[in-house]
Structures are given as structure tokens and as C-alpha cells.
Amino acid sequence: MRIVNALAVTLVIVGALNWGLVAIAKFDLVAEIFALSFGETNAVTRIVYGLVGLAGVYCLWALVERRGRVSAESRNPATTH
């Protein structure tokens, strides 16, 4: 799971940085990496964007799951996982 978590966080950071660059500098890092113009996509960039989106969903799920566990442990401190 550590590898999946690290990969998901890395993809979310890449996505966040890409959106920040789009907002600040009108620069699409993913498109640039694949030699495309700003806003242009192809099958590979759509896969990258899709993976970033899935990583975001995974991170959200992991955050909610962890928060639920922490909340349950605080209600019942004798329980160990």
C-alpha cells in the first residue's frame, strides 16, 4: 500500500502543479512534456490526466478512511488496529 499511496500523492502533486502553472502562466506542463500546444491533448495526455484524477479520488478516499479510523479510535481508545 505504501507504493500506491506514494504514487497517488505524486500524481496529485503533479496535477496540482500543472493546474497552478495553467492559472499563473498559461503553461500546460503535461502538454509540454508530450510536445503538444497549450490545451491540446492526445491519448497519452488523456491517460495522464485520467491517472491524476483517479489519484485524487484515491487520496480523498484514503483521507476519509483515515479520518474515520482516527475518530473511531478516539471514541474507543482501548481498541487497537
C-alpha positions as a LaTeX table, in Angstrom:
\begin{tabular}{lrrr}
\hline
Residue & $x$ (\AA) & $y$ (\AA) & $z$ (\AA) \\
\hline
Met1 & 0.00 & 0.00 & 0.00 \\
Arg2 & 2.89 & 2.39 & 0.63 \\
Ile3 & 3.80 & 2.35 & $-3.07$ \\
Val4 & 0.20 & 3.05 & $-4.11$ \\
Asn5 & $-0.03$ & 5.89 & $-1.58$ \\
Ala6 & 3.26 & 7.42 & $-2.76$ \\
Leu7 & 2.25 & 7.13 & $-6.41$ \\
Ala8 & $-1.16$ & 8.67 & $-5.74$ \\
Val9 & 0.30 & 11.58 & $-3.80$ \\
Thr10 & 2.92 & 12.16 & $-6.51$ \\
Leu11 & 0.24 & 12.24 & $-9.22$ \\
Val12 & $-1.92$ & 14.61 & $-7.17$ \\
Ile13 & 1.07 & 16.93 & $-6.69$ \\
Val14 & 1.84 & 16.83 & $-10.43$ \\
Gly15 & $-1.80$ & 17.65 & $-11.17$ \\
Ala16 & $-1.86$ & 20.48 & $-8.66$ \\
Leu17 & 1.36 & 21.96 & $-10.00$ \\
Asn18 & 0.08 & 21.65 & $-13.57$ \\
Trp19 & $-3.17$ & 23.47 & $-12.70$ \\
Gly20 & $-1.20$ & 26.12 & $-10.83$ \\
Leu21 & 1.00 & 26.69 & $-13.88$ \\
Val22 & $-2.07$ & 26.85 & $-16.11$ \\
Ala23 & $-3.61$ & 29.51 & $-13.85$ \\
Ile24 & $-0.48$ & 31.58 & $-13.28$ \\
Ala25 & 1.44 & 31.26 & $-16.53$ \\
Lys26 & $-0.91$ & 29.70 & $-19.10$ \\
Phe27 & 1.58 & 26.83 & $-19.28$ \\
Asp28 & 0.41 & 23.22 & $-19.52$ \\
Leu29 & 3.30 & 21.11 & $-18.22$ \\
Val30 & 1.76 & 17.79 & $-19.29$ \\
Ala31 & 1.15 & 19.04 & $-22.83$ \\
Glu32 & 4.68 & 20.46 & $-22.96$ \\
Ile33 & 6.22 & 17.15 & $-21.84$ \\
Phe34 & 4.48 & 15.41 & $-24.73$ \\
Ala35 & 5.34 & 18.19 & $-27.25$ \\
Leu36 & 1.79 & 19.49 & $-27.56$ \\
Ser37 & 0.39 & 23.01 & $-27.53$ \\
Phe38 & $-1.38$ & 24.50 & $-24.53$ \\
Gly39 & $-4.69$ & 22.72 & $-24.01$ \\
Glu40 & $-4.03$ & 20.16 & $-26.74$ \\
Thr41 & $-4.50$ & 16.50 & $-25.80$ \\
Asn42 & $-3.80$ & 13.10 & $-27.26$ \\
Ala43 & $-4.32$ & 9.56 & $-25.97$ \\
Val44 & $-1.22$ & 9.67 & $-23.74$ \\
Thr45 & $-2.04$ & 13.01 & $-22.10$ \\
Arg46 & $-5.64$ & 11.90 & $-21.52$ \\
Ile47 & $-4.26$ & 8.81 & $-19.75$ \\
Val48 & $-2.03$ & 11.03 & $-17.60$ \\
Tyr49 & $-4.95$ & 13.34 & $-16.77$ \\
Gly50 & $-7.13$ & 10.31 & $-16.02$ \\
Leu51 & $-4.50$ & 8.86 & $-13.69$ \\
Val52 & $-4.21$ & 12.20 & $-11.90$ \\
Gly53 & $-7.99$ & 12.23 & $-11.46$ \\
Leu54 & $-8.05$ & 8.67 & $-10.15$ \\
Ala55 & $-5.20$ & 9.52 & $-7.77$ \\
Gly56 & $-7.26$ & 12.44 & $-6.46$ \\
Val57 & $-10.24$ & 10.17 & $-5.84$ \\
Tyr58 & $-7.96$ & 7.62 & $-4.14$ \\
Cys59 & $-6.40$ & 10.30 & $-1.90$ \\
Leu60 & $-9.84$ & 11.60 & $-0.96$ \\
Trp61 & $-10.99$ & 8.07 & $-0.11$ \\
Ala62 & $-7.82$ & 7.42 & 1.92 \\
Leu63 & $-8.28$ & 10.69 & 3.82 \\
Val64 & $-11.91$ & 9.92 & 4.67 \\
Glu65 & $-11.00$ & 6.35 & 5.64 \\
Arg66 & $-8.16$ & 7.51 & 7.88 \\
Arg67 & $-10.31$ & 10.18 & 9.46 \\
Gly68 & $-12.99$ & 7.59 & 10.22 \\
Arg69 & $-10.41$ & 5.30 & 11.85 \\
Val70 & $-8.96$ & 8.12 & 13.95 \\
Ser71 & $-12.43$ & 9.17 & 15.02 \\
Ala72 & $-13.37$ & 5.59 & 15.98 \\
Glu73 & $-10.12$ & 5.17 & 17.95 \\
Ser74 & $-10.71$ & 8.40 & 19.85 \\
Arg75 & $-14.16$ & 7.16 & 20.91 \\
Asn76 & $-12.74$ & 3.79 & 22.00 \\
Pro77 & $-9.04$ & 4.13 & 22.91 \\
Ala78 & $-8.79$ & 0.50 & 24.09 \\
Thr79 & $-9.25$ & $-0.72$ & 20.51 \\
Thr80 & $-6.03$ & $-1.34$ & 18.58 \\
His81 & $-5.67$ & $-1.91$ & 14.85 \\
\hline
\end{tabular}
